[in-house]
């Protein structure tokens, strides 16, 4: 075990832990609990009082409220900068002053940013706080220049140097130096210690070069062994399981998804991308949002996870893109009613680098989204599309009650976390650290694109006797309406037209066959499709309403989007025409 004075990283070097923003508050090691405590007049901090007051403090929050975090102290004495007409040199002097003062400015996506705590929307109309990055504008830049230096301008009339404010053109020039800034490059901001890609622990407040993350407001932490054992990991896992022991999971795989949802944001620094964690239930009030509130309480120290509402694909892209630009650690797409789909959402989950357009702007910026973990909740949520299905794991809850919101619980896990938050962070780190130290025993076959998460979180859970969270993928795929439609089309095509290259025809032929009608019935004869299964499938694929004529172009776009996807042993293939005519299509048996 480490000594009370510090932690050890993977290389065995001691690293002193300095939690909290208020460095003027002294800290005491409490030998009975193994914790560091803030104290005034030699008394431990009253955690129960702090927890009880959090909800009343929430009542005073307003959405959009901001608090500066990791603010650099003003030097004593304050340096003096004398204004002269050589603007480039003067800007360089101001820039060096900010570097010497260790002002927490960083560069991201072609902008200078700073860490803040912001009040945002949570589920059920509540508010919560999240740490994120905010762009630095010219007014804030000049304000910072004035706070950390005293500026003088020569008064020719009095022939002496007089006090002045920092010139705005210095602030503008400094902000325009994209590409030559000496400020550190940043990926995101986190509010709890994390793990680095090499398996060592990031526990010290401030900027970390290895992960390019800023750690702000870390809580007091218990000692973590540099060489934790499997027994240590099992005890840590039991602590996390105690938080979800009253959640009505449908199966063991769903519980594993929930545990992964708690662990993943804590060790996020070790992984470039992670799958989306989804919670679904047949009835409102079953505890879908509550699961991810637990994840937020551990990793951010607040009761609620920040949320965005699910709209159409364009609206979801705008809302999610805005969140990713801020680099905040958690976001949940809340209360999805019906299908959840979208190409951008799939990209945001899987791609480490994203091209985003800031709201109100026209330029495209490239952003690293390697610090944000994405969650979603919904009643009987349906994940649509092969790309999105393989990027999400689902926890299914079912209380088997008509009014699950009236259930009574024995425990208050949110309160337990907020009182001893560092203990739960340490549990998450111990689980993954012990698996790394053990040499990744029984490492599972990797999940493409999410190799880091699969090797660290998923494999560690299975190593400790839990079900594989990926067991939920097959059920999710089976419920994908796009996959179901493709399967119906392939089966109908094979039945009514044939299989193999010898049956290849332009799509117009398949559309004509689907629209072919005949009179059916006796005295009250009516027109019906000759090939009803093909008619239904082609109309659904082409989004044709009622008995309207099927649009071949729309049907062709759908076929191109699903070409080569295997469903129940069949797939759709095509071959362009050598003479510039229509391509030919056929169904192939795998």
Phi, psi and omega in degrees: 000155178282163175284164180298338187280350183186182176247168174240136174271185186296340180268000176086008181271138180286141180224115183290139183257124182238079183285163173088153177272331186274090185288346179285344180277121180289164183233146180232139175274126181262106187295337182286331183247343184078020183248156165270141180235139165289142178212148171238137182054040173062027178245140177297152177295141180272093183293322182296323178293318179299318181295318182293331183274350186297319182293321178293326176296326179300327181297336181269353180286150170232140182302132181097350176303141181233147176229133178287137177236156179054034182291136181283137177291147178285132182294154177226108007279158178285133179295155180249132176241125179263129184283133177219168187284350180278087191299320181296314179295319180296320178295321178295321177298316179296319179299316180294325177300318179295321178296314180297326180280356181056040176294130185284068172255140182221163178249138181205128177053042176077015179227156169271135183227165177220152180279139176221164167253126187235140176276124184228173183282139173241186182293154174060032176077004180279169178244154176213173178247148176217146175275139181202179181253143180231138178295144179267122177264175186295325180291315179294324178298314180294322177301318180293319178299323180286329180286327186257004176207154172257130187255141180232142175234138183286126178266104183295329181292316181269351182055048177205163178277130181241153180291144182212174175263157179298134180296139179295329180291337173290316178298317181295317181296319180296318179292335183274359184275042178299131180100339179234011177296142175271000182285149185295145175281140186230146177263315182187189183228138182231161182240017175211152174307152183219184178250141176274165179302332180276003178093351177283168185254135173263109184234352185266134180299144177115197184275137179245120184294325185294319183257345186058038175247152171256128174261121180238147176048052176290143182279169171302139185236142172285164177295142178240128180296142175288337180231064181294147182264175176296325178296320175299319180294322179295321177294320179295319179295321178299324178297317179291321179297329178297335179287331185246016185295340180257006177280132185276075181291142178289327183204174182293326179296323177297321177295321178297322177298318179298315179296320176298322179296332177280321186280318190305311182294337179287320182261020186302330181296342181273353189228141179283318179221155179222153179291159174285135177260124185243138171241133185224147178209155180286339187226142175297149178088011183275344178111024181295307181293328183299323179303313183281339169296325176298317179299320179293319180299319180291310190274340181239340181085012178239156189289336188235148173273137176298145183228158164234151178275151179274123175245208173287177186301319181294317180294317179298321179298317180295314183293315182290321178299320177298322179293316182296328177296332181277347179069020181289154191283330186225146170205142178236132171276107197263141169055054178289123176255110182096206185285148173245120183210174177143131179294320181293320178301316178298320178293318182298328180285317190264328188271130177286324177250131182232144172265116185237150173249112179302146180301133179082000181244170180246341183279153178259131178243146178263124186235139170272121183256035187276015179238351186261133174254130185255134178236167175207151176225155176180160175275116183049048183298140179242121177270123187253133174102139182298321182295317181285324181301320183279356180255005184227143172240142191240131172260121182255129180244143176206107179280350180055042179227150178289325180231075184296340180292347180268003179297149177254137184245148179277330188245162174233082187296328178298315179297320179298319180294312185293334178283324184226052189301318182301329180296322182282326173298315179299324179296315179298316180294322181296319180302311183283322180296320180295324179292321177295314181298324181287352179090025180056054181294140178061033182301131185283157173306135189290146171272117183306137181082334182241042184300318181298313179295319181297318182288330188259302186275306183300308182295325178295319179297315180293322176303327181269012173095007179270162178289158179286120179299339179287350176298343179280347184293319184297318178295323179294318178298318182297332181270356180294116182296330178292320178293319179298317180295317179298319178299319179295319179294314181299317180295317180293319178300311181298322183288318189258351181230332179117176184230146175103166184298332180295343180260009184297133179214160171297153182298335179301325180293319179294320178296316179298321179293322179294328182272351183298130185239161173211161179278131180233153179100174183264253184298316180262066182295144179219157182277128179225156179296142176289324179239082189300318181297318179293321179299313182296315184292315181293319178297321179292318181294326181268004179056040179274126183266134176062223182259019180296159181290137182287132179273116183296323182296315178298318178297321179295319177298320179294317180297318178296325179289341183245007181300132176085353179281124184271126176225120177053039174086004179237155175210159182260132180228161177213165178217124179296152179283138178286343185252016177081007178275197181287144175293154177255147185233150174206163176261130180250139173271129183296000000 
